[in-house]
Amino acid sequence: MSEEKYKRISIRLLPTKEQEIKMWKHVNHTRFIKNYFIQYCIDKKENEGIYYRDNTKHLSELKKHLTQLKKKDEYSFLNEVSRMSLTYA
């Protein structure tokens, strides 16, 4: 039986100011979406008795809701980042 040894690699990112702004937009928009849908699921459970599970039917419904949300003027800032960041939040 051989022992595997892992080496640690430290990487330091030195983004430009523009890249840093874009990274923070992704982080903050993803955090917003996560918190929005947590509250959305809590409200659905309390008001309609619908409990969202981690399955395809419910996830596809939440993705459709995200698409509709991005079309509203109030949430147009979500279009500043890629949809993949938001979808996997």
MDTraj code that builds the backbone (N, CA, C; nanometers):
import mdtraj as md
import numpy as np

residues = "MET SER GLU GLU LYS TYR LYS ARG ILE SER ILE ARG LEU LEU PRO THR LYS GLU GLN GLU ILE LYS MET TRP LYS HIS VAL ASN HIS THR ARG PHE ILE LYS ASN TYR PHE ILE GLN TYR CYS ILE ASP LYS LYS GLU ASN GLU GLY ILE TYR TYR ARG ASP ASN THR LYS HIS LEU SER GLU LEU LYS LYS HIS LEU THR GLN LEU LYS LYS LYS ASP GLU TYR SER PHE LEU ASN GLU VAL SER ARG MET SER LEU THR TYR ALA".split()
xyz = np.array([
    [0.0844, -0.1179, 0.0000],
    [0.0000, 0.0000, 0.0000],
    [0.0889, 0.1243, 0.0000],
    [0.0780, 0.2020, -0.1018],
    [0.1638, 0.3203, -0.1095],
    [0.0926, 0.4435, -0.0535],
    [0.1705, 0.5254, 0.0056],
    [0.1160, 0.6499, 0.0592],
    [0.1259, 0.7578, -0.0468],
    [0.0147, 0.8251, -0.0673],
    [0.0161, 0.9357, -0.1617],
    [0.0394, 1.0643, -0.0850],
    [0.1258, 1.1449, -0.1370],
    [0.1517, 1.2730, -0.0743],
    [0.1023, 1.3827, -0.1665],
    [0.0399, 1.4780, -0.1057],
    [-0.0130, 1.5899, -0.1813],
    [0.0706, 1.7137, -0.1533],
    [0.0930, 1.7886, -0.2560],
    [0.1664, 1.9130, -0.2405],
    [0.0676, 2.0288, -0.2445],
    [0.0967, 2.1256, -0.1661],
    [0.0127, 2.2445, -0.1630],
    [0.0716, 2.3480, -0.2572],
    [-0.0153, 2.4103, -0.3308],
    [0.0272, 2.5165, -0.4211],
    [-0.0450, 2.6442, -0.3799],
    [0.0290, 2.7479, -0.3575],
    [-0.0307, 2.8773, -0.3252],
    [-0.0287, 2.9637, -0.4497],
    [-0.1438, 3.0222, -0.4773],
    [-0.1560, 3.1092, -0.5932],
    [-0.2085, 3.2431, -0.5443],
    [-0.1488, 3.3457, -0.5892],
    [-0.1950, 3.4794, -0.5535],
    [-0.2437, 3.5464, -0.6800],
    [-0.3688, 3.5881, -0.6762],
    [-0.4260, 3.6564, -0.7912],
    [-0.3992, 3.8060, -0.7804],
    [-0.3593, 3.8639, -0.8891],
    [-0.3372, 4.0075, -0.8943],
    [-0.4198, 4.0652, -1.0096],
    [-0.5504, 4.0760, -0.9873],
    [-0.6359, 4.1247, -1.0953],
    [-0.6207, 4.2756, -1.1162],
    [-0.6537, 4.3171, -1.2359],
    [-0.6601, 4.4602, -1.2619],
    [-0.7838, 4.5144, -1.1913],
    [-0.7949, 4.6439, -1.1841],
    [-0.9097, 4.7050, -1.1166],
    [-1.0411, 4.6632, -1.1845],
    [-1.0404, 4.6588, -1.3156],
    [-1.1594, 4.6187, -1.3910],
    [-1.1982, 4.4734, -1.3616],
    [-1.0990, 4.3849, -1.3562],
    [-1.1258, 4.2446, -1.3259],
    [-1.1758, 4.2276, -1.1836],
    [-1.1211, 4.3047, -1.0919],
    [-1.1640, 4.2981, -0.9528],
    [-1.3097, 4.3414, -0.9387],
    [-1.3466, 4.4462, -1.0093],
    [-1.4862, 4.4932, -1.0061],
    [-1.5794, 4.3854, -1.0596],
    [-1.5392, 4.3219, -1.1687],
    [-1.6221, 4.2164, -1.2282],
    [-1.6343, 4.0953, -1.1351],
    [-1.5249, 4.0581, -1.0689],
    [-1.5309, 3.9458, -0.9749],
    [-1.6275, 3.9766, -0.8608],
    [-1.6191, 4.0976, -0.8055],
    [-1.7081, 4.1340, -0.6951],
    [-1.8533, 4.1406, -0.7398],
    [-1.8772, 4.1808, -0.8651],
    [-2.0143, 4.1791, -0.9165],
    [-2.0680, 4.0364, -0.9180],
    [-1.9869, 3.9436, -0.9652],
    [-2.0298, 3.8032, -0.9681],
    [-2.0593, 3.7528, -0.8273],
    [-1.9716, 3.7824, -0.7335],
    [-1.9896, 3.7361, -0.5959],
    [-2.1169, 3.7956, -0.5354],
    [-2.1354, 3.9254, -0.5500],
    [-2.2504, 3.9919, -0.4885],
    [-2.3822, 3.9546, -0.5555],
    [-2.3828, 3.9422, -0.6875],
    [-2.5058, 3.9036, -0.7566],
    [-2.5444, 3.7599, -0.7214],
    [-2.4445, 3.6728, -0.7110],
    [-2.4710, 3.5340, -0.6729],
    [-2.5257, 3.5267, -0.5315],
    [-2.4695, 3.6043, -0.4413],
    [-2.5183, 3.6092, -0.3033],
    [-2.6625, 3.6608, -0.2990],
    [-2.6908, 3.7628, -0.3801],
    [-2.8259, 3.8166, -0.3856],
    [-2.9259, 3.7103, -0.4316],
    [-2.8917, 3.6385, -0.5389],
    [-2.9807, 3.5348, -0.5932],
    [-3.0025, 3.4243, -0.4911],
    [-2.8974, 3.3828, -0.4254],
    [-2.9098, 3.2768, -0.3242],
    [-3.0059, 3.3195, -0.2142],
    [-2.9866, 3.4378, -0.1605],
    [-3.0736, 3.4872, -0.0538],
    [-3.2166, 3.5101, -0.1022],
    [-3.2311, 3.5596, -0.2257],
    [-3.3639, 3.5822, -0.2829],
    [-3.4416, 3.4506, -0.2904],
    [-3.3776, 3.3456, -0.3407],
    [-3.4483, 3.2191, -0.3573],
    [-3.4680, 3.1437, -0.2263],
    [-3.3819, 3.1663, -0.1297],
    [-3.4079, 3.1092, 0.0024],
    [-3.5359, 3.1690, 0.0579],
    [-3.5488, 3.3014, 0.0485],
    [-3.6700, 3.3681, 0.0967],
    [-3.7918, 3.3285, 0.0136],
    [-3.7731, 3.3141, -0.1170],
    [-3.8815, 3.2736, -0.2070],
    [-3.9357, 3.1363, -0.1668],
    [-3.8454, 3.0420, -0.1386],
    [-3.8867, 2.9070, -0.0998],
    [-3.9542, 2.9068, 0.0369],
    [-3.9053, 2.9881, 0.1290],
    [-3.9682, 2.9982, 0.2610],
    [-4.1096, 3.0536, 0.2474],
    [-4.1262, 3.1578, 0.1653],
    [-4.2590, 3.2171, 0.1437],
    [-4.3554, 3.1182, 0.0791],
    [-4.3061, 3.0424, -0.0199],
    [-4.3910, 2.9416, -0.0856],
    [-4.4359, 2.8353, 0.0140],
    [-4.3464, 2.7957, 0.1021],
    [-4.3795, 2.6925, 0.1996],
    [-4.4838, 2.7437, 0.2991],
    [-4.4658, 2.8672, 0.3468],
    [-4.5583, 2.9238, 0.4452],
    [-4.6941, 2.9573, 0.3845],
    [-4.6953, 3.0167, 0.2659],
    [-4.8208, 3.0635, 0.2063],
    [-4.8980, 2.9557, 0.1307],
    [-4.8264, 2.8729, 0.0560],
    [-4.8933, 2.7758, -0.0306],
    [-4.8693, 2.6311, 0.0115],
    [-4.7852, 2.6105, 0.1089],
    [-4.7571, 2.4751, 0.1542],
    [-4.6698, 2.3965, 0.0588],
    [-4.6050, 2.4659, -0.0351],
    [-4.5183, 2.3989, -0.1320],
    [-4.3778, 2.3941, -0.0755],
    [-4.3242, 2.2727, -0.0654],
    [-4.1893, 2.2544, -0.0139],
    [-4.0986, 2.2199, -0.1306],
    [-3.9978, 2.3029, -0.1558],
    [-3.9068, 2.2798, -0.2675],
    [-3.7973, 2.1826, -0.2271],
    [-3.7895, 2.0748, -0.3021],
    [-3.6853, 1.9760, -0.2798],
    [-3.5797, 1.9922, -0.3877],
    [-3.4690, 1.9277, -0.3660],
    [-3.3597, 1.9339, -0.4625],
    [-3.3815, 1.8287, -0.5713],
    [-3.4824, 1.8536, -0.6564],
    [-3.5043, 1.7622, -0.7675],
    [-3.5268, 1.8418, -0.8960],
    [-3.5293, 1.7743, -1.0069],
    [-3.5320, 1.8382, -1.1379],
    [-3.6547, 1.9257, -1.1574],
    [-3.7708, 1.8788, -1.1131],
    [-3.8948, 1.9547, -1.1325],
    [-3.8871, 2.0898, -1.0629],
    [-3.8456, 2.0898, -0.9393],
    [-3.8417, 2.2142, -0.8645],
    [-3.7283, 2.3055, -0.9108],
    [-3.6147, 2.2473, -0.9452],
    [-3.5033, 2.3287, -0.9923],
    [-3.5355, 2.3957, -1.1247],
    [-3.6034, 2.3257, -1.2134],
    [-3.6392, 2.3864, -1.3416],
    [-3.7393, 2.5000, -1.3211],
    [-3.8287, 2.4853, -1.2241],
    [-3.9233, 2.5921, -1.1936],
    [-3.8503, 2.7156, -1.1393],
    [-3.7503, 2.6938, -1.0547],
    [-3.6739, 2.8053, -1.0004],
    [-3.5896, 2.8729, -1.1084],
    [-3.5377, 2.7961, -1.2028],
    [-3.4613, 2.8542, -1.3136],
    [-3.5515, 2.9396, -1.4024],
    [-3.6741, 2.8937, -1.4242],
    [-3.7700, 2.9738, -1.5022],
    [-3.8024, 3.1026, -1.4292],
    [-3.8160, 3.0941, -1.2981],
    [-3.8434, 3.2136, -1.2183],
    [-3.7260, 3.3114, -1.2262],
    [-3.6034, 3.2596, -1.2281],
    [-3.4854, 3.3438, -1.2417],
    [-3.4867, 3.4175, -1.3750],
    [-3.5244, 3.3475, -1.4813],
    [-3.5319, 3.4099, -1.6134],
    [-3.6336, 3.5230, -1.6134],
    [-3.7495, 3.5001, -1.5530],
    [-3.8520, 3.6040, -1.5446],
    [-3.8043, 3.7202, -1.4576],
    [-3.7322, 3.6886, -1.3539],
    [-3.6815, 3.7906, -1.2625],
    [-3.5844, 3.8841, -1.3338],
    [-3.4984, 3.8283, -1.4184],
    [-3.3995, 3.9085, -1.4899],
    [-3.4636, 4.0017, -1.5918],
    [-3.5843, 3.9718, -1.6351],
    [-3.6534, 4.0554, -1.7333],
    [-3.7174, 4.1784, -1.6707],
    [-3.7357, 4.1774, -1.5398],
    [-3.7964, 4.2910, -1.4715],
    [-3.6960, 4.4047, -1.4600],
    [-3.7449, 4.5277, -1.4760],
    [-3.6571, 4.6450, -1.4675],
    [-3.5925, 4.6575, -1.3305],
    [-3.6644, 4.6181, -1.2280],
    [-3.6143, 4.6284, -1.0912],
    [-3.4885, 4.5436, -1.0704],
    [-3.4789, 4.4325, -1.1437],
    [-3.3664, 4.3399, -1.1279],
    [-3.2787, 4.3348, -1.2526],
    [-3.2795, 4.4383, -1.3326],
    [-3.2011, 4.4386, -1.4564],
    [-3.0505, 4.4329, -1.4308],
    [-3.0080, 4.4688, -1.3101],
    [-2.8650, 4.4629, -1.2775],
    [-2.8116, 4.3195, -1.2836],
    [-2.9010, 4.2203, -1.2771],
    [-2.8569, 4.0804, -1.2826],
    [-2.8019, 4.0429, -1.4202],
    [-2.8329, 4.1231, -1.5214],
    [-2.7842, 4.0951, -1.6563],
    [-2.6385, 4.1360, -1.6757],
    [-2.5786, 4.1981, -1.5749],
    [-2.4393, 4.2418, -1.5847],
    [-2.3406, 4.1256, -1.5751],
    [-2.3845, 4.0129, -1.5209],
    [-2.2960, 3.8973, -1.5066],
    [-2.3513, 3.7809, -1.5873],
    [-2.2685, 3.6788, -1.6059],
    [-2.3113, 3.5648, -1.6867],
    [-2.4235, 3.4871, -1.6172],
    [-2.5064, 3.4260, -1.6975],
    [-2.6197, 3.3519, -1.6422],
    [-2.5747, 3.2272, -1.5664],
    [-2.4576, 3.1742, -1.6017],
    [-2.4090, 3.0537, -1.5357],
    [-2.3772, 3.0795, -1.3890],
    [-2.3237, 3.1957, -1.3586],
    [-2.2943, 3.2301, -1.2193],
    [-2.4222, 3.2309, -1.1375],
    [-2.5272, 3.2858, -1.1950],
    [-2.6537, 3.2975, -1.1238],
    [-2.7273, 3.1644, -1.1165],
    [-2.7201, 3.0868, -1.2219],
    [-2.7918, 2.9594, -1.2253],
    [-2.7390, 2.8621, -1.1209],
    [-2.6086, 2.8617, -1.1004],
    [-2.5501, 2.7677, -1.0065],
    [-2.5370, 2.8245, -0.8653],
    [-2.6011, 2.9382, -0.8399],
    [-2.5970, 2.9980, -0.7061],
    [-2.6746, 2.9147, -0.6152],
])
top = md.Topology()
chain = top.add_chain()
for i, resn in enumerate(residues, 1):
    res = top.add_residue(resn, chain, resSeq=i)
    for name in ("N", "CA", "C"):
        top.add_atom(name, md.element.get_by_symbol(name[0]), res)
traj = md.Trajectory(xyz[None], top)
